[in-house]
Amino acid sequence: MRKIGRKKNILALAVLGIGGLSGGLLGALWVPGAHADEAGEASSGALFETYTREETKALGLPFSEAVRAGNILYLSGQIGVKPGTLELVPGGMEAEARQTMENIGEVLAHYGADFSHIAKCTVMLADMSEWADFNKVYVTYFGDGPFPARSAFGASGLALGGKLEVECMAVLPEDS
């Protein structure tokens, strides 16, 4: 195997078709010898690249905020924290939802994308009775639509005691 960088190993992504379904499953394949550089960016010929905002890197968290594979952007779950901190914004569900969506927007903007590029969101709520409060904020980020595909479920014990977490997949513009 040829080396395509140094320091960090890279996980290769593959889409596996399933029995005539139009969709597919995302599979992960370990590629020995494929690497990213010190900043975690994939070098030329790498299968994907990672991105984390500088203020988030300073927190030393063990994940990237986004991974780009081709023109697909996989965003890690975001919660309603003030950028560069581990503090949830005050004000309850609507305030946390707004900050969560703003955090997602900042990561999208790094790639020249916006909410119109999001294809799928997964929403985790600590209390399903706050579903309507979340939706009041969520819909404002997509204008009149179209809205992305979305799944949602109730969760117990979200990070930092948050009321919600949202993770997304986006299709990036050709020129990004």
N, C-alpha and C positions, 0 to 999 in steps of 0.2 A: 504494500500500500504506500502511496506517496504521501508525504507530509504537505499540508497546505497552510501551515502556520506553526505556532508554537504555544506551549504552556497548557491550555485547557482543552480537554477532549470535547468533541462535538458529537451530538446525537443527531443522526440523520432521520428525516421524516419521510414516510412513504404513505401513499394512499392505496388501500387494498380494496378492490371491488368485491361486492358480495352478491352472489347468485342472481345476476340480472337486475339488481336494484340500481337506480340511477345514481344514488349516493355512493358512499364508500366509508370505510373505517380508517381513521388515522392510526397508523402503526408507527412505533418507534424502533429504530434499528441502531445498534451501537456500531460505530465505524471506527475501529482501531486505527490510529495514525492520523485521523483527521483532527485538526486543532483550531483553536481560536487564539488571538493574540492576547497580550496582557490586559487590554481593556475589555475583553470578552467579545470583540467584534470578529466576525468571521473574515478570514483573508480570502483573496482571490481564489475562486474555484470551490469555496466552502458551500455547504448545503443550506446553511441558514446563518442569520446574524441576530444578535441580541441588542436590546436597548434598555437602559435605565436612566432616568433623569438624574442629574448630578446630585441634587438635594436628597434623592432617595438612596443613591449609592452611599452617601455619607452615613446612613443608618446601619449599613452592614447587613442588610437582610439577604437571606439565601435564595434569591430568585431574581429573574429579569422581569422588568415591567412589560416587555413585549419581545416576541421572537418573530422574525420575518423569514418566511420560506417562500421564495419566489414572490408572487404578488399577494400572498395571503399573510395577514398579520394576526398573530395570536396574542391577545392582551391578557396578562395575569389579572386575577380578580382585584378590583379596587374597592376600597372602603372610604368612608367619609373623614379622612384625616387631612389636616392642613399639610400642604407639601413640605417635606423635609422634617416632619415631626412624626411622633407616634401618638398624637393627641387627636381624638375625634372632635369635630366641630360641635359646639353647643347648639341646642335648638331642636333636638328630636329628629324624627324620621325625615321630614322635609328638608331640613338643613343638611343632614348626612347624605341624603339622596342627591341634593344639588352639588355638594362637594365631591361626591363619588363621580358624578357625571363630568364635572369640571376636570377632575384628575384624568379620566378617560380621554377627554378632549385634548389635554396637553400632550398625552402620548401619541394620539392620532396626528396632531399638528406636526410633530417631529418628522412624520413621513409625508407631509403635504396632504393629509387626509382630514376628513371631518366626520360627523355622525352619519352623513349620507352614505358613507363607505362601509358602514357596519352591516354585516350580513346576518349575524346571530349573536344574541346575548343570553347569558344564563344568570338568573337573579336568585340570590339566596336571601331570605328574610328571616330574622330572628322571631318575628311575630307576624303570622299571616293575616292577622286582623288589621295590620297597617298597610295592606296591599293597595288600597285606594289612595292613601297618602303618598306612597311611592309613585304610583302611576301619575298623579297630578304633576309631579316634577319630571318624570321620565319622558312623557309625551312632548314636553316643551323643547326637548333637544332634537326632535325629529320633524318639527314643523307639521305640515299636513301629511307627512309620510312620503313615500312608503315607509312602514315600520319594518325593522329587521325581524327575522324569526326569533322566537324567545321561548325559553323554558324558565320555570320558576319553581322553587320549593322552599318549604320551611326548614330552617336549620337551627340547631341548638349550639350555642357557644361559638359565635363568629369571632374573628380576630379582634382583639382589643375591646371586646364587649360591644362591638358595633351592631347596629340595627339591620344592616344589609351589606351585601357584597355583590358586585356585578363584574362578570368577565365577558369578554367579547371576542369575536373574530371579524376581521374586516378584509375587504378586497381593495387593495391599493391601486391608485391611478397608475397608468402605464408609465408615466414620466417621473415617478417618485423614486 
